[in-house]
Amino acid sequence: CVGSAFDVFIMEYLKDYKDTLIVASVEYRLAPETPFPGAADDAIAALEYLHNHAIELGGTQDDICIGGLSAGGNLAAVALH
């Protein structure tokens, strides 16, 4: 599902690799409804899911890339830590 500016950017940037990559767009819970560390927990859970299910998604555990814009970029860094 393409919805955010990052989704549009990344899909355009990766269009030449669409047959070899798995691209996931993760929605995370927002404050104030979900206090810290809710969003970080969501990012970590998404990365763990991709890692644990990479083979059945058509990829490998060694070929996972994560990124984001603004708060999403921060959450990507947190998930990798």
Gaussian input, Z-matrix of N, CA and C with variables (Angstrom, degrees):
# hf/3-21g

backbone

0 1
 N
 C     1     B1
 C     2     B2     1     A1
 N     3     B3     2     A2     1     D1
 C     4     B4     3     A3     2     D2
 C     5     B5     4     A4     3     D3
 N     6     B6     5     A5     4     D4
 C     7     B7     6     A6     5     D5
 C     8     B8     7     A7     6     D6
 N     9     B9     8     A8     7     D7
 C    10    B10     9     A9     8     D8
 C    11    B11    10    A10     9     D9
 N    12    B12    11    A11    10    D10
 C    13    B13    12    A12    11    D11
 C    14    B14    13    A13    12    D12
 N    15    B15    14    A14    13    D13
 C    16    B16    15    A15    14    D14
 C    17    B17    16    A16    15    D15
 N    18    B18    17    A17    16    D16
 C    19    B19    18    A18    17    D17
 C    20    B20    19    A19    18    D18
 N    21    B21    20    A20    19    D19
 C    22    B22    21    A21    20    D20
 C    23    B23    22    A22    21    D21
 N    24    B24    23    A23    22    D22
 C    25    B25    24    A24    23    D23
 C    26    B26    25    A25    24    D24
 N    27    B27    26    A26    25    D25
 C    28    B28    27    A27    26    D26
 C    29    B29    28    A28    27    D27
 N    30    B30    29    A29    28    D28
 C    31    B31    30    A30    29    D29
 C    32    B32    31    A31    30    D30
 N    33    B33    32    A32    31    D31
 C    34    B34    33    A33    32    D32
 C    35    B35    34    A34    33    D33
 N    36    B36    35    A35    34    D34
 C    37    B37    36    A36    35    D35
 C    38    B38    37    A37    36    D36
 N    39    B39    38    A38    37    D37
 C    40    B40    39    A39    38    D38
 C    41    B41    40    A40    39    D39
 N    42    B42    41    A41    40    D40
 C    43    B43    42    A42    41    D41
 C    44    B44    43    A43    42    D42
 N    45    B45    44    A44    43    D43
 C    46    B46    45    A45    44    D44
 C    47    B47    46    A46    45    D45
 N    48    B48    47    A47    46    D46
 C    49    B49    48    A48    47    D47
 C    50    B50    49    A49    48    D48
 N    51    B51    50    A50    49    D49
 C    52    B52    51    A51    50    D50
 C    53    B53    52    A52    51    D51
 N    54    B54    53    A53    52    D52
 C    55    B55    54    A54    53    D53
 C    56    B56    55    A55    54    D54
 N    57    B57    56    A56    55    D55
 C    58    B58    57    A57    56    D56
 C    59    B59    58    A58    57    D57
 N    60    B60    59    A59    58    D58
 C    61    B61    60    A60    59    D59
 C    62    B62    61    A61    60    D60
 N    63    B63    62    A62    61    D61
 C    64    B64    63    A63    62    D62
 C    65    B65    64    A64    63    D63
 N    66    B66    65    A65    64    D64
 C    67    B67    66    A66    65    D65
 C    68    B68    67    A67    66    D66
 N    69    B69    68    A68    67    D67
 C    70    B70    69    A69    68    D68
 C    71    B71    70    A70    69    D69
 N    72    B72    71    A71    70    D70
 C    73    B73    72    A72    71    D71
 C    74    B74    73    A73    72    D72
 N    75    B75    74    A74    73    D73
 C    76    B76    75    A75    74    D74
 C    77    B77    76    A76    75    D75
 N    78    B78    77    A77    76    D76
 C    79    B79    78    A78    77    D77
 C    80    B80    79    A79    78    D78
 N    81    B81    80    A80    79    D79
 C    82    B82    81    A81    80    D80
 C    83    B83    82    A82    81    D81
 N    84    B84    83    A83    82    D82
 C    85    B85    84    A84    83    D83
 C    86    B86    85    A85    84    D84
 N    87    B87    86    A86    85    D85
 C    88    B88    87    A87    86    D86
 C    89    B89    88    A88    87    D87
 N    90    B90    89    A89    88    D88
 C    91    B91    90    A90    89    D89
 C    92    B92    91    A91    90    D90
 N    93    B93    92    A92    91    D91
 C    94    B94    93    A93    92    D92
 C    95    B95    94    A94    93    D93
 N    96    B96    95    A95    94    D94
 C    97    B97    96    A96    95    D95
 C    98    B98    97    A97    96    D96
 N    99    B99    98    A98    97    D97
 C   100   B100    99    A99    98    D98
 C   101   B101   100   A100    99    D99
 N   102   B102   101   A101   100   D100
 C   103   B103   102   A102   101   D101
 C   104   B104   103   A103   102   D102
 N   105   B105   104   A104   103   D103
 C   106   B106   105   A105   104   D104
 C   107   B107   106   A106   105   D105
 N   108   B108   107   A107   106   D106
 C   109   B109   108   A108   107   D107
 C   110   B110   109   A109   108   D108
 N   111   B111   110   A110   109   D109
 C   112   B112   111   A111   110   D110
 C   113   B113   112   A112   111   D111
 N   114   B114   113   A113   112   D112
 C   115   B115   114   A114   113   D113
 C   116   B116   115   A115   114   D114
 N   117   B117   116   A116   115   D115
 C   118   B118   117   A117   116   D116
 C   119   B119   118   A118   117   D117
 N   120   B120   119   A119   118   D118
 C   121   B121   120   A120   119   D119
 C   122   B122   121   A121   120   D120
 N   123   B123   122   A122   121   D121
 C   124   B124   123   A123   122   D122
 C   125   B125   124   A124   123   D123
 N   126   B126   125   A125   124   D124
 C   127   B127   126   A126   125   D125
 C   128   B128   127   A127   126   D126
 N   129   B129   128   A128   127   D127
 C   130   B130   129   A129   128   D128
 C   131   B131   130   A130   129   D129
 N   132   B132   131   A131   130   D130
 C   133   B133   132   A132   131   D131
 C   134   B134   133   A133   132   D132
 N   135   B135   134   A134   133   D133
 C   136   B136   135   A135   134   D134
 C   137   B137   136   A136   135   D135
 N   138   B138   137   A137   136   D136
 C   139   B139   138   A138   137   D137
 C   140   B140   139   A139   138   D138
 N   141   B141   140   A140   139   D139
 C   142   B142   141   A141   140   D140
 C   143   B143   142   A142   141   D141
 N   144   B144   143   A143   142   D142
 C   145   B145   144   A144   143   D143
 C   146   B146   145   A145   144   D144
 N   147   B147   146   A146   145   D145
 C   148   B148   147   A147   146   D146
 C   149   B149   148   A148   147   D147
 N   150   B150   149   A149   148   D148
 C   151   B151   150   A150   149   D149
 C   152   B152   151   A151   150   D150
 N   153   B153   152   A152   151   D151
 C   154   B154   153   A153   152   D152
 C   155   B155   154   A154   153   D153
 N   156   B156   155   A155   154   D154
 C   157   B157   156   A156   155   D155
 C   158   B158   157   A157   156   D156
 N   159   B159   158   A158   157   D157
 C   160   B160   159   A159   158   D158
 C   161   B161   160   A160   159   D159
 N   162   B162   161   A161   160   D160
 C   163   B163   162   A162   161   D161
 C   164   B164   163   A163   162   D162
 N   165   B165   164   A164   163   D163
 C   166   B166   165   A165   164   D164
 C   167   B167   166   A166   165   D165
 N   168   B168   167   A167   166   D166
 C   169   B169   168   A168   167   D167
 C   170   B170   169   A169   168   D168
 N   171   B171   170   A170   169   D169
 C   172   B172   171   A171   170   D170
 C   173   B173   172   A172   171   D171
 N   174   B174   173   A173   172   D172
 C   175   B175   174   A174   173   D173
 C   176   B176   175   A175   174   D174
 N   177   B177   176   A176   175   D175
 C   178   B178   177   A177   176   D176
 C   179   B179   178   A178   177   D177
 N   180   B180   179   A179   178   D178
 C   181   B181   180   A180   179   D179
 C   182   B182   181   A181   180   D180
 N   183   B183   182   A182   181   D181
 C   184   B184   183   A183   182   D182
 C   185   B185   184   A184   183   D183
 N   186   B186   185   A185   184   D184
 C   187   B187   186   A186   185   D185
 C   188   B188   187   A187   186   D186
 N   189   B189   188   A188   187   D187
 C   190   B190   189   A189   188   D188
 C   191   B191   190   A190   189   D189
 N   192   B192   191   A191   190   D190
 C   193   B193   192   A192   191   D191
 C   194   B194   193   A193   192   D192
 N   195   B195   194   A194   193   D193
 C   196   B196   195   A195   194   D194
 C   197   B197   196   A196   195   D195
 N   198   B198   197   A197   196   D196
 C   199   B199   198   A198   197   D197
 C   200   B200   199   A199   198   D198
 N   201   B201   200   A200   199   D199
 C   202   B202   201   A201   200   D200
 C   203   B203   202   A202   201   D201
 N   204   B204   203   A203   202   D202
 C   205   B205   204   A204   203   D203
 C   206   B206   205   A205   204   D204
 N   207   B207   206   A206   205   D205
 C   208   B208   207   A207   206   D206
 C   209   B209   208   A208   207   D207
 N   210   B210   209   A209   208   D208
 C   211   B211   210   A210   209   D209
 C   212   B212   211   A211   210   D210
 N   213   B213   212   A212   211   D211
 C   214   B214   213   A213   212   D212
 C   215   B215   214   A214   213   D213
 N   216   B216   215   A215   214   D214
 C   217   B217   216   A216   215   D215
 C   218   B218   217   A217   216   D216
 N   219   B219   218   A218   217   D217
 C   220   B220   219   A219   218   D218
 C   221   B221   220   A220   219   D219
 N   222   B222   221   A221   220   D220
 C   223   B223   222   A222   221   D221
 C   224   B224   223   A223   222   D222
 N   225   B225   224   A224   223   D223
 C   226   B226   225   A225   224   D224
 C   227   B227   226   A226   225   D225
 N   228   B228   227   A227   226   D226
 C   229   B229   228   A228   227   D227
 C   230   B230   229   A229   228   D228
 N   231   B231   230   A230   229   D229
 C   232   B232   231   A231   230   D230
 C   233   B233   232   A232   231   D231
 N   234   B234   233   A233   232   D232
 C   235   B235   234   A234   233   D233
 C   236   B236   235   A235   234   D234
 N   237   B237   236   A236   235   D235
 C   238   B238   237   A237   236   D236
 C   239   B239   238   A238   237   D237
 N   240   B240   239   A239   238   D238
 C   241   B241   240   A240   239   D239
 C   242   B242   241   A241   240   D240

   B1=1.4525
   B2=1.5280
   B3=1.2958
   B4=1.4584
   B5=1.5156
   B6=1.3279
   B7=1.4503
   B8=1.5152
   B9=1.3252
   B10=1.4600
   B11=1.5226
   B12=1.3291
   B13=1.4620
   B14=1.5238
   B15=1.3324
   B16=1.4622
   B17=1.5150
   B18=1.3356
   B19=1.4593
   B20=1.5228
   B21=1.3066
   B22=1.4693
   B23=1.5220
   B24=1.3322
   B25=1.4660
   B26=1.5268
   B27=1.3206
   B28=1.4614
   B29=1.5246
   B30=1.3159
   B31=1.4674
   B32=1.5255
   B33=1.3184
   B34=1.4635
   B35=1.5274
   B36=1.3168
   B37=1.4599
   B38=1.5270
   B39=1.3266
   B40=1.4569
   B41=1.5237
   B42=1.3238
   B43=1.4581
   B44=1.5290
   B45=1.3245
   B46=1.4560
   B47=1.5287
   B48=1.3232
   B49=1.4591
   B50=1.5288
   B51=1.3296
   B52=1.4607
   B53=1.5194
   B54=1.3138
   B55=1.4603
   B56=1.5254
   B57=1.3327
   B58=1.4605
   B59=1.5234
   B60=1.3265
   B61=1.4588
   B62=1.5169
   B63=1.3124
   B64=1.4598
   B65=1.5187
   B66=1.3169
   B67=1.4602
   B68=1.5238
   B69=1.3370
   B70=1.4590
   B71=1.5265
   B72=1.2905
   B73=1.4560
   B74=1.5206
   B75=1.3175
   B76=1.4626
   B77=1.5209
   B78=1.3062
   B79=1.4616
   B80=1.5182
   B81=1.3184
   B82=1.4590
   B83=1.5202
   B84=1.3220
   B85=1.4569
   B86=1.5262
   B87=1.3188
   B88=1.4660
   B89=1.5184
   B90=1.3275
   B91=1.4687
   B92=1.5295
   B93=1.2762
   B94=1.4629
   B95=1.5259
   B96=1.3307
   B97=1.4635
   B98=1.5220
   B99=1.3172
   B100=1.4618
   B101=1.5248
   B102=1.3121
   B103=1.4618
   B104=1.5260
   B105=1.3393
   B106=1.4552
   B107=1.5198
   B108=1.2944
   B109=1.4605
   B110=1.5289
   B111=1.3201
   B112=1.4630
   B113=1.5199
   B114=1.3250
   B115=1.4666
   B116=1.5241
   B117=1.3224
   B118=1.4699
   B119=1.5291
   B120=1.3225
   B121=1.4660
   B122=1.5236
   B123=1.3319
   B124=1.4660
   B125=1.5225
   B126=1.3320
   B127=1.4704
   B128=1.5243
   B129=1.3186
   B130=1.4633
   B131=1.5263
   B132=1.3241
   B133=1.4664
   B134=1.5269
   B135=1.3215
   B136=1.4664
   B137=1.5276
   B138=1.3289
   B139=1.4626
   B140=1.5297
   B141=1.3244
   B142=1.4649
   B143=1.5287
   B144=1.3344
   B145=1.4595
   B146=1.5352
   B147=1.3368
   B148=1.4724
   B149=1.5199
   B150=1.3190
   B151=1.4604
   B152=1.5247
   B153=1.3226
   B154=1.4591
   B155=1.5235
   B156=1.3302
   B157=1.4689
   B158=1.5298
   B159=1.3086
   B160=1.4719
   B161=1.5204
   B162=1.3151
   B163=1.4648
   B164=1.5237
   B165=1.3306
   B166=1.4692
   B167=1.5248
   B168=1.3363
   B169=1.4651
   B170=1.5293
   B171=1.3308
   B172=1.4569
   B173=1.5108
   B174=1.3290
   B175=1.4581
   B176=1.5131
   B177=1.3164
   B178=1.4528
   B179=1.5259
   B180=1.3170
   B181=1.4560
   B182=1.5207
   B183=1.3226
   B184=1.4676
   B185=1.5189
   B186=1.3135
   B187=1.4688
   B188=1.5158
   B189=1.3237
   B190=1.4564
   B191=1.5248
   B192=1.3172
   B193=1.4613
   B194=1.5216
   B195=1.3084
   B196=1.4636
   B197=1.5230
   B198=1.3265
   B199=1.4561
   B200=1.5119
   B201=1.3052
   B202=1.4545
   B203=1.5065
   B204=1.3070
   B205=1.4548
   B206=1.5184
   B207=1.3166
   B208=1.4575
   B209=1.5264
   B210=1.3205
   B211=1.4596
   B212=1.5285
   B213=1.3231
   B214=1.4648
   B215=1.5177
   B216=1.3248
   B217=1.4635
   B218=1.5153
   B219=1.3298
   B220=1.4593
   B221=1.5252
   B222=1.3278
   B223=1.4682
   B224=1.5188
   B225=1.3196
   B226=1.4664
   B227=1.5174
   B228=1.3307
   B229=1.4663
   B230=1.5318
   B231=1.3142
   B232=1.4577
   B233=1.5361
   B234=1.3088
   B235=1.4678
   B236=1.5239
   B237=1.3142
   B238=1.4603
   B239=1.5195
   B240=1.2916
   B241=1.4665
   B242=1.4926
   A1=108.66
   A2=117.57
   A3=121.93
   A4=108.32
   A5=116.64
   A6=118.75
   A7=113.79
   A8=118.10
   A9=120.12
   A10=110.87
   A11=115.05
   A12=120.27
   A13=110.28
   A14=116.99
   A15=120.29
   A16=110.61
   A17=117.93
   A18=121.10
   A19=110.43
   A20=116.68
   A21=121.48
   A22=109.77
   A23=117.07
   A24=121.85
   A25=110.72
   A26=116.39
   A27=119.96
   A28=111.40
   A29=118.00
   A30=120.28
   A31=110.88
   A32=117.44
   A33=120.42
   A34=110.07
   A35=116.72
   A36=121.95
   A37=111.60
   A38=116.84
   A39=121.26
   A40=114.27
   A41=118.52
   A42=120.27
   A43=113.21
   A44=118.03
   A45=120.38
   A46=112.60
   A47=116.87
   A48=121.56
   A49=112.49
   A50=117.17
   A51=121.32
   A52=113.46
   A53=118.25
   A54=120.06
   A55=112.65
   A56=117.32
   A57=119.71
   A58=113.52
   A59=118.07
   A60=121.21
   A61=111.77
   A62=114.79
   A63=121.60
   A64=105.85
   A65=117.20
   A66=121.69
   A67=107.82
   A68=115.58
   A69=121.16
   A70=108.51
   A71=116.58
   A72=122.04
   A73=107.36
   A74=115.90
   A75=121.14
   A76=110.56
   A77=116.01
   A78=120.80
   A79=107.64
   A80=116.20
   A81=120.52
   A82=109.26
   A83=115.13
   A84=120.53
   A85=110.18
   A86=115.82
   A87=122.15
   A88=111.89
   A89=114.57
   A90=121.08
   A91=107.27
   A92=121.43
   A93=127.79
   A94=113.60
   A95=118.55
   A96=119.68
   A97=111.50
   A98=116.04
   A99=121.37
   A100=108.00
   A101=117.87
   A102=120.20
   A103=111.81
   A104=115.16
   A105=121.87
   A106=108.75
   A107=118.85
   A108=131.40
   A109=113.92
   A110=118.69
   A111=122.30
   A112=114.48
   A113=117.43
   A114=120.59
   A115=110.78
   A116=117.16
   A117=120.84
   A118=110.24
   A119=116.65
   A120=120.20
   A121=111.01
   A122=116.68
   A123=120.99
   A124=111.13
   A125=117.12
   A126=121.01
   A127=110.83
   A128=116.40
   A129=120.63
   A130=110.55
   A131=116.92
   A132=120.82
   A133=111.11
   A134=117.46
   A135=120.88
   A136=110.74
   A137=116.80
   A138=120.04
   A139=110.57
   A140=117.37
   A141=120.84
   A142=110.86
   A143=116.43
   A144=120.06
   A145=110.24
   A146=116.28
   A147=119.59
   A148=110.94
   A149=117.06
   A150=120.99
   A151=111.01
   A152=116.97
   A153=121.11
   A154=114.05
   A155=116.98
   A156=120.90
   A157=112.53
   A158=117.26
   A159=120.76
   A160=112.74
   A161=117.07
   A162=120.42
   A163=110.78
   A164=116.98
   A165=119.02
   A166=112.36
   A167=117.57
   A168=121.51
   A169=111.82
   A170=116.51
   A171=120.47
   A172=114.69
   A173=117.92
   A174=121.29
   A175=110.80
   A176=115.15
   A177=120.83
   A178=108.68
   A179=115.56
   A180=120.12
   A181=112.52
   A182=117.21
   A183=121.13
   A184=113.34
   A185=117.75
   A186=121.41
   A187=112.58
   A188=117.54
   A189=121.51
   A190=108.67
   A191=115.73
   A192=122.96
   A193=107.03
   A194=117.27
   A195=120.67
   A196=108.59
   A197=117.01
   A198=120.91
   A199=110.88
   A200=115.79
   A201=120.71
   A202=110.38
   A203=115.73
   A204=122.48
   A205=108.85
   A206=116.79
   A207=122.77
   A208=110.26
   A209=118.34
   A210=120.89
   A211=111.04
   A212=116.83
   A213=119.95
   A214=112.37
   A215=117.50
   A216=121.35
   A217=110.92
   A218=116.19
   A219=120.30
   A220=110.37
   A221=116.82
   A222=119.86
   A223=111.79
   A224=117.32
   A225=120.23
   A226=110.88
   A227=115.95
   A228=119.96
   A229=110.77
   A230=117.43
   A231=121.61
   A232=109.97
   A233=117.37
   A234=121.39
   A235=111.03
   A236=117.13
   A237=120.64
   A238=113.14
   A239=117.41
   A240=120.78
   A241=112.96
   D1=122.22
   D2=179.19
   D3=-99.01
   D4=123.37
   D5=-177.22
   D6=-142.55
   D7=-39.16
   D8=-176.23
   D9=-93.06
   D10=168.69
   D11=177.02
   D12=-61.05
   D13=-37.21
   D14=178.68
   D15=-65.31
   D16=-40.71
   D17=178.49
   D18=-58.10
   D19=-46.47
   D20=-179.43
   D21=-63.54
   D22=-45.92
   D23=179.79
   D24=-60.17
   D25=-51.17
   D26=-174.24
   D27=-67.11
   D28=-37.86
   D29=178.49
   D30=-65.11
   D31=-38.50
   D32=177.20
   D33=-68.40
   D34=-43.83
   D35=-178.25
   D36=-63.79
   D37=-36.59
   D38=-174.55
   D39=-98.57
   D40=7.32
   D41=-173.57
   D42=-58.54
   D43=-30.45
   D44=179.67
   D45=-74.78
   D46=-12.09
   D47=-178.35
   D48=-112.19
   D49=11.90
   D50=-172.38
   D51=-59.14
   D52=-22.28
   D53=-179.65
   D54=-87.64
   D55=-7.74
   D56=-175.69
   D57=-123.29
   D58=-4.16
   D59=-177.62
   D60=-119.72
   D61=152.61
   D62=169.53
   D63=-107.90
   D64=123.17
   D65=-179.59
   D66=-114.98
   D67=126.46
   D68=178.91
   D69=-122.54
   D70=135.48
   D71=174.76
   D72=-109.59
   D73=119.51
   D74=-172.49
   D75=-104.69
   D76=127.59
   D77=171.73
   D78=-93.38
   D79=132.53
   D80=179.55
   D81=-118.18
   D82=155.82
   D83=-179.06
   D84=-70.62
   D85=144.30
   D86=-175.18
   D87=-108.03
   D88=150.78
   D89=170.72
   D90=-78.62
   D91=155.52
   D92=4.28
   D93=-86.41
   D94=-7.83
   D95=-178.75
   D96=-60.50
   D97=-37.43
   D98=178.94
   D99=-120.32
   D100=106.62
   D101=-178.62
   D102=-72.08
   D103=164.64
   D104=174.89
   D105=-54.68
   D106=137.38
   D107=9.36
   D108=-103.04
   D109=33.72
   D110=-175.61
   D111=-53.02
   D112=-50.53
   D113=-178.55
   D114=-64.96
   D115=-41.13
   D116=178.34
   D117=-64.00
   D118=-41.14
   D119=177.34
   D120=-59.96
   D121=-39.98
   D122=179.17
   D123=-64.80
   D124=-42.67
   D125=179.81
   D126=-64.72
   D127=-42.86
   D128=178.94
   D129=-65.03
   D130=-42.48
   D131=179.09
   D132=-62.95
   D133=-39.39
   D134=179.21
   D135=-65.15
   D136=-44.34
   D137=178.95
   D138=-64.24
   D139=-41.59
   D140=177.71
   D141=-62.33
   D142=-40.45
   D143=178.91
   D144=-62.32
   D145=-47.96
   D146=179.77
   D147=-60.28
   D148=-41.73
   D149=179.07
   D150=-64.10
   D151=-45.77
   D152=-177.31
   D153=-72.05
   D154=-22.49
   D155=-176.23
   D156=-117.83
   D157=15.21
   D158=-175.89
   D159=-56.36
   D160=-44.18
   D161=-177.35
   D162=-62.96
   D163=-48.04
   D164=-178.74
   D165=-70.10
   D166=-17.82
   D167=174.97
   D168=-86.66
   D169=-2.76
   D170=176.35
   D171=95.36
   D172=15.07
   D173=-179.73
   D174=-126.82
   D175=-157.82
   D176=176.04
   D177=-132.25
   D178=159.90
   D179=178.81
   D180=-69.21
   D181=-18.04
   D182=-179.85
   D183=-85.61
   D184=-8.51
   D185=-173.89
   D186=-116.06
   D187=41.18
   D188=179.21
   D189=-100.99
   D190=130.69
   D191=178.45
   D192=-122.37
   D193=144.04
   D194=-179.08
   D195=-134.30
   D196=144.08
   D197=179.68
   D198=-164.51
   D199=178.14
   D200=179.05
   D201=179.80
   D202=171.77
   D203=176.25
   D204=-110.15
   D205=141.42
   D206=175.11
   D207=55.65
   D208=-122.03
   D209=-178.54
   D210=-60.65
   D211=-34.24
   D212=177.98
   D213=-63.74
   D214=-34.97
   D215=175.80
   D216=-66.17
   D217=-40.80
   D218=176.62
   D219=-63.19
   D220=-44.02
   D221=178.77
   D222=-64.13
   D223=-34.76
   D224=175.61
   D225=-61.83
   D226=-43.30
   D227=178.66
   D228=-65.20
   D229=-40.57
   D230=178.41
   D231=-62.63
   D232=-43.20
   D233=-178.19
   D234=-63.26
   D235=-32.50
   D236=-178.70
   D237=-81.69
   D238=-16.03
   D239=-174.50
   D240=-67.64

